[in-house]
Amino acid sequence: MAEVFAGIAVVGCLFGVIAALGAIAVRARRRGATASAVAAAMAAYDEAMHSTAYSTFVEMRSQDERSSPVAAPDKD
């Protein structure tokens, strides 16, 4: 009977940890704190596993940071 209670305790602890991590994830998403972290994690993964994809990611980021040319006003 003690083994059953030990098993229930282990399952209960695992459920508690999963619930706590889920609550933390929901809170982080609501605060908007995950966007840059997820982008950085995916960039690191791409750099390690797909070197050409990482190069494309870096190029896309640099294109986003560049300012687009603005047409000159007419001199009429």
Secondary structure, DSSP 4 states (H G I P E B T S, - for coil): -HHHHHHHHHHHHHHHHHHHHHHHHHHHHHHT-SHHHHHHHHHHHHHHH-HHHHHHHHHHHHHHHSPPP-PPPP--
